[in-house]
Amino acid sequence: MSKRCTPITKNDWRLHMNAVGIDVSKGKSMIAIMRPLGEVVALPFEVSHTAAELDELARFILKIDGETRVIMEYTGSYYEPIAYALHEAGLYVSIVHAQLIHDFGNNTIRRVKTDKADAMKIAAYGLANWNVLPRYTPQEDIRRQLKAYSRQYAKYTKLKTMLKNNLISLTDSTFPGVNELFTSPPRKEDGHEKWLDFALKFWHAECVCGLSEKVFTDQYRRWCSKAGYRFSKNKATDIYAASCGHTGLLPKDDTTELLIQQSVIQLNSICSSLAVIAGKMSSLAAMLPEYPIVMGFFGVGDNLGPRIMAEIGDVRRFARKESLVCFAGLEAPPYQSGKFESTDRTISKKGSPHLRKALFQVMDCLVKKAPQDDPIFQFIDRKRAEGKHYYSYMTAGSAKFLRIYYARVQEQLKA
């Protein structure tokens, strides 16, 4: 690597600024080093994300005369190994939003898209924005783990929704309305829902109506005892009545039984995984100093609290509360041209969609429960009284939540 990338040195003022642009990809990165006025210190070269090559890269950069800053884009989790390694080596590392790099320096009609060109562009961005490059600070292990669990929870939730919709579609051909027979919430210990376990046992309407009501009631009682659910004779009567009169499109045979039961087993597996992940998120979040403050917010339960904490991370990395609101993509930037100034502004949505979704769920709880002494609900209620649209006051409430969150957590961390 050093033979191909011997630094070019000149005795002038440009020696004081070296921008190392890194185009990160999975398992490897493209490196380019530049000084002001387009001087190339090192032509683009490739480095693998191994301990040996990253250590060699750090030593090479540290040998360059002048002040050096390393710039790279947010690229999922790919940037973290190289950013952490260079930070630990004592280098100034800055992580920049990919949109800023994309919009920078597009002064050509040619559409050049290569790793080498991107590395040069990132280095040029670093030189142009030298004084405002934010310094990278590694996350604590607990916060990194909490965020990983939160993202997995979101992915598993999407999968659960897809599998549940699929199962409902299948049971509409065997036992229509079975998903509406029970209203009990999922069990915390394993995440199972009663209607799922019921459908595993009584997978076809004829499994119920094919028996006498007395025989079914007795089987239902024994099933509740074995599965750990509360038995109610009235509920057994309601289930029996609901099963009668349905004509299933799929016959009651072994093939249909296998189809329904396998769908239930898959869905129950996802539910169990979600319960485990939710429990681990709560235990990780409880280790962080802001946990009691966050859990004190109305509408923030054992699930939403850790997810909000995971997405925000260490609040001290935000210079002010407005920065946190922008991070969530909830700010409404002004739009003005000449004499025209828009009064119908929309939020940028450039921030974390996971954070916005969690905040929206908190706002939904506030609107439904209407706690009159809660400052965030009072703010939402005033916006509603002004005739604001539903999404407008829900978004405004989310931004209000973040401003209060920032103030309370900052006070807690300074104490």
Residue, then its C-alpha position, 0 to 999 in steps of 0.5 A: m500500500s505504501k509504495r502506491c501511496t507515497p505522500i507528496t510534500k511541498n513547503d507551503w501553507r497547504l501542508h496544514m490541511n489533509a482531507v482523507g476521503i473514505d468511500v465505505s462498502k461492505g468489507k472494504s473501503m476506497i481511500a483518497i487523500m487531498r489538500p486544498l486547491g485539488e492537490v492529491v496527496a495519495l491517489p485512491f487505493e483500496v483497504s480491507h476492513t481487517a485489523a492488520e490493514l486498518d492498523e497500517l492505514a492509520r500509521f500511514i495517515l499519521k505520517i502525513d505532515g500537517e493537520t489531518r481529518v478523516i471523512m466518511e459517509y453514514t453507510g449503515s453499520y459498514y463504516e463503524p469498524i473503520a471509523y472506530a479503528l481510526h478514532e482509536a489510533g488518534l485520528y480526527v474522524s468525521i461521519v457525514h450524512a450521505q445526502l450532504i455528500h451526494d449534493f456536494g460539488n455536482n458541477t458536471i454533466r457527466r454521471v461518473k459513479t465509481d468508488k475512486a471518484d466517490a472517495m475523491k468527492i468525499a475528500a473535497y467535501g471535507l476540505a470545503n467544510w473543514n471547520v464544521l466537520p463533526r467529530y466522531t465519538p464511538q457509542e457505548d457498547i450498551r447503546r450499540q447493542l440496544k440499537a441493534y436489538s431495536r432494529q431487529y425488533a422492527k424487522y421482526t415486527k414487519l415479518k409478524t404482520m406479514l405472517k399474521n395477515n397470511l394466516i388470517s387469509l388462510t383461516d378465512s377459508t377454514f374458520p372465518g373470524v377465528n382471529e376475532l374470537f379473543t381480545s386478550p393481549p400477547r403473553k409477556e413471557d412467550g409473546h403468544e396470542k390466545w387466538l393463535d394457539f386456539a387456531l393451532k388446536f381447532w384449525h377448522a370450524e368443523c373441529v368445533c361444530g362437528l362436536s356437541e356443545k358439551v363435548f367442545t366445552d370440555q375439550y376447550r376447558r382442558w385445552c385452556s388448562k394445558a395451554g395456560y389460558r383462563f377458561s370461561k364457559n360463556k366464551a366456550t358457548d360464544i366460540y361454538a356459536a361462531s363456528c356454526g353455519h360456516t362453509g369452509l372453502l378448504p376441506k377438513d383433511d390432513t393437507t389443510e391441517l398441515l397448512i394452517q398449523q405450519s403457518v401458526i407455528q411460524l407465527n408463534s416462533i416470531c412472537s416468541s422471538l419478539a418477546v425475548i428481544a423486547g425483554k432484552m431491550s428493557s434490561l439494556a435500557a435500564m442500564l442507561p442513566e436516562y432510563p427513569i426519565v424516559m419511562g416517566f413520559f406518559g405513553v412510553g411503555d416497556n417497549l416504546g421507551p427502549r426503542i426511543m432511547a435506542e434511536i436517539g442514543d446519547v443526547r449529549r451528541f446534539a448541540r441543542k434541542e433543535s438538532l434532535v428535532c432535525f435528527a428525527g426529520l420533524e422540522a419544517p424548513p421554510y420555502q420562499s422564492g421572491k414574493f412567494e412564501s409557503t404557509d403550507r410547509t411539510i416536515s423534511k423526513k430526512g431523519s430516522p423513520h424508526l424514531r418518528k414511528a415510535l414517537f407517533q405511537v406515543m402521540d397516539c396513546l396521548v390522544k386516546k388517553a387524554p391525560q389533562d395534566d400532561p404538557i405534551f397532550q396540552f400542546i396537542d390539544r391546543k393545536r387541535a383547537e386551532g383546527k390543525h390537521y391530524y398529522s400536523y398536531m401529531t407531528a407537532g406533538s412529536a417535536k414537543f416530546l423531543r424538546i422536553y426529552y432533550a431538556r430533561v435528559q440533559e439535566q439528568l446527565k449533568a446532575 
